[in-house]
């Protein structure tokens, strides 16, 4: 989170607002107080001067109206003591002016030269002319305009006629001096008040900003996933209630985070451990999530999948659009097969949408369908093979039975041959059905091995002797067997069937004058048994499939030689049931060798049984 600048912080703003409010309040109060005080002082001063002038006015009027003899004092001399009695620190000068605008007396001893001169002051002329008192404030020329004086002109009337006026200059600068002193005192008080205001503003703002700062730090910690901190509650006011609510919110978020993390871990575990691949997209069809199984199935790195269209990832962009996938109800088959091996995927799509129907995205579940397709193909081949294997003898039997029914049974030469063929085909079908039942039991594990410990060399020789005595073609048997006895724990009936199938195949495909070799070797605790012939061999491309059910390298020749095509499939199931393995090594035109392994039984002393 970006750090808040000092001037932009709410801490400074609260202090500044508090100071500005105090300054505005002090200024409003100060202006009002100063104006009222100045007005009061001026009015008091002017009233004092006016009262004193009123007393002087009466005396001056008497002197102006007095009839004088030659022996009497001049009017100037008579007015001089009256004017001198008015002089004070407040009154600078008092002049007496007659109605002809002549200055007849002044209280200023240093300004006696103006006596007898005409007054040039406009205020004097207006006052005498109008008969009304006039006043104004002007600068004193004697003090170089540094002091202000209040000029008062009061007309002197007698019987309604203006006979003169009193011109008074009073020193009102003292009033303004007092106001300046008061303003200085007020400014000092304002400064002290502001200092106190700043201190109080800082303290008050801290009570507001400290909980907010705590909540800001808590919010930053919550953004990083730390829900363990709690905001300190400083009081029970609105901010305190906000802090309590913030702590409650923290607890709820911690619980929600824990629940979300648990659900995320569950989902991650489910997605990781799923054998099926999962792909999720946004509302535009771009991949936003893919699990590891999906990456393995698609064989592409995660960096090449995220934010790409799902149709491109699944390589179906030429045939389907994202809108097609949204409305697709059936599963989609994805064929990634190569010439080396088949690889088929199956994708099911589910739409993510809100209650309003707005599509938020798409979920695709992918699973490997190769084995299922292979099983389906094998099932189809199995049904076809079983049908063919059953139909061939049934067709033959039907033909011969129809011939017998049509009268051939009367022919003593033909009838026995027809019955012999019918009997042979019946046995063939019985063998096929028995083999199928045996494979079915093995598939369902519905069988048990009746194990017994036998000398394998003796057991093997007995089976070889039986085939050597009953063989019809010119084939030589060669045995390469160790002299030492080795004991194995086996089901003799089932293992006899395995070896019978292997030797029967060797006899079928061995030419006249050929050789069949038998042997086994022992290494550690395992015995490897071998049956080899000089037959036509098996092409390398078909070696891996000869243990499949009904599989024949040359179907036409195999059917002409008889057999159900299930012998080696049964042999593999039985050998694996004994805990061993079976395989074939062959080269076309050079013969075939069948190997299988068995475990050897060892006595308690570690010697061979």
RAUR-V111284 format. One line per field, one symbol per residue. phi: phi as a letter, one per 20 degrees, with the letter a starting at -180 (. if undefined). psi: psi as a letter, one per 30 degrees, with the letter a starting at -180 (. if undefined). burial: # if it has 9 or more other ideal C-beta (glycine too) atoms within 8 Angstrom, else .. Layout:
# RAUR-V111284
phi = ???
psi = ???
burial = ???
This chain:
# RAUR-V111284
phi = .ffffffeffffffffffffffffffffffffffffffffffffffffffffffffgfffffffefedefefffffffeffffffegbfeeebcddcefemeedabeeffcffefneefdfffffffffemcfcbadbeeffelmeddcddcddfddblmdfdrbdddddeefffffffffffffffffffffffffffffffffffefffffffffffffffenedefcefeeadefffffffffffffffffffffffffffffffffffeffeeccdcefenefdbbefgffffelcfffedfmefffffelcffdcdfffffefeefdededfcffbfbcdcdddceebfffnfeerbddddcfdffffffffffffffffffffeffffffffffffffffpfffefeegffffffffffffffffffffffffffffelebceefbecfffffffffffffffdfdeecedcdcdfffecdcdbeffffffffgffffffffdeffnfccdcabccbldcdddccccdffmcgffdffdfeffmecfcffffffenodndffffgffffffendbcbccbcfndoccddbdbeeecffeneff
psi = kkkkleffkfeeeeeeeeeeeeeeeeeeeeeeeeeeeeeeeeeeeeeeeeeeeeeeeeeeeeeefkkklffllleeeffeeeeeffkafejekkkkklfggkjflkfjefhfffkflkkgkeeeeeeeefgkklllklkkffghgfkklkkkjjkjljhgkjfalkjkjkiffeeeeeeeeeeeeeeeeeeeeeeeeeeeeeeeeefefeeeeeeeeeeeeefggjgflkkkjfagaeeeeeeeeeeeeeeeeeeeeeeeeeeeeeeeeeeefkflkkkklafggkkfkkleeeeeefhklefgekglkeeeeghgfffkleeeeegkellkkjjgklfelkjklkkkkkkjllfffkkfakkkkkljgeeeeeeeeeeeeeeeeeeeeeeeeeeeeeeeeeeeffffffjfeeeeeeeeeeeeeeeeeeeeeeeeeeeeeeegghlkkiklkljeeeeeeeeeeeeeffkflikkkkkiklfkkkkljljeeeeeeeeeeeeeeeeegklkglkkkklllkkcgkkjkkjklhaflkkfffefffflkgkkejeeeeeffalfgfeeeeeeeeeefggalklkklkkfflkkkklllkkkklfgglk.
burial = ........#######..##..##..#...#..##..##..##..##.###.###.##.###.##..........##.###.##..#...##.######..#######......##...#.#.######.....##....#......############...###############.##..##..#...#..##..##.###.#########.#########....#.#.#.##....######.##..##.##..#.............#..#..#####...####.##.###.##......#..####.##.##..#.#..##.#...###........#####.#.##......#.#######.##..##...#..##..##..##.###.##..##.##...#.....##..##.##..##.##.##..##.##.##......#....#.######.##..#.......#.#.#.#....###.###.#################...#######.#...##########.##...##..##.###......##...################.#.#.#.#.#..###########......##
